[in-house]
Amino acid sequence: MIRAYDEILLSRASDTLGRMLDHAAYSLHRDAASMMELFISCGLASLFENGDIRVIAGMSGIELAHETLERSGMASERAVPRHTISLSPEYWCGVALARAQWRSGLRFEQLLDFFPVSAFIADYAQKRVAFLDALPLDISDADRAEKIRAFGSQYAAEAAAAAVSGHGGGTADAPRDTSLKTIRMKNGLSQSQLANASGVPLRTIQQYEQRQKDINKARAEYIMMLSAALNCDPASLLEKKQG
């Protein structure tokens, strides 16, 4: 498979996406999953996937976060960035997503169908606590930070590899988007924007699109609220049974 950009740039691209999510979560107080949806819907994700040098290596993650918001029509103050030595769950989530996208060739919106941001962050945070509890009490702060960083890097690498191998390394058919996601993307809305427009909880929309919940069994009022916000027939949001 031909990669969109050379592997020599992968480390920089991964760091950029990781710092975008970290800055969004801790300096801009925005949910990382929603930030990824904005990143996709505003068109920057497509440029990233295609190896646009300005996006993957020509700007910092902080600059990428602000450009994502600006392209999405959202004003944002230039908040002072938060820097940590060992880095956050959001940072490692961005790193893992960038690596998985590069290796598989899938679009980010396809990856999110089986690599939900919120699930990665929750699982990483839990395992990080267990890792910290196992560290010696007399370890120096510098060694502690180095070990935590190494743990995060390894966790992100394994998560990216699992995502790719679990879906054919990019050679198998990509997961089919749900009807809800297809129609939402055609309307140019992020998940959070659809949640605001429809009144349906953001987490519920994410679960429908990731097939963690069956939209065919959704509350009738949710289907009506979503169809009104998307200006579509309610039945078009339901999933067609395969086979």
Stockholm file with secondary structure:
# STOCKHOLM 1.0

chainA/1-243         MIRAYDEILLSRASDTLGRMLDHAAYSLHRDAASMMELFISCGLASLFENGDIRVIAGMSGIELAHETLERSGMASERAVPRHTISLSPEYWCGVALARAQWRSGLRFEQLLDFFPVSAFIADYAQKRVAFLDALPLDISDADRAEKIRAFGSQYAAEAAAAAVSGHGGGTADAPRDTSLKTIRMKNGLSQSQLANASGVPLRTIQQYEQRQKDINKARAEYIMMLSAALNCDPASLLEKKQG
#=GR chainA/1-243 SS CCCSSCGGGHHHHHHHHHHHHHHHHHTSCCCHHHHHHHHHHTTHHHHHHTTCHHHHTSSCHHHHHHHHHHHTTCCCCCCCCCCCSSCCHHHHHHHHHHHHHHHHCCCHHHHHHHSCHHHHHHHHHHHHHHHHHTSCTTCCHHHHHHHHHHHHHHHHHHHHHHHHHTTGGGTSCCCCCCHHHHHHHHTTCCHHHHHHHHCCCHHHHHHHHTTSSCGGGSCHHHHHHHHHHHTSCGGGGSCCCCC
#=GC SS_cons         CCCSSCGGGHHHHHHHHHHHHHHHHHTSCCCHHHHHHHHHHTTHHHHHHTTCHHHHTSSCHHHHHHHHHHHTTCCCCCCCCCCCSSCCHHHHHHHHHHHHHHHHCCCHHHHHHHSCHHHHHHHHHHHHHHHHHTSCTTCCHHHHHHHHHHHHHHHHHHHHHHHHHTTGGGTSCCCCCCHHHHHHHHTTCCHHHHHHHHCCCHHHHHHHHTTSSCGGGSCHHHHHHHHHHHTSCGGGGSCCCCC
//
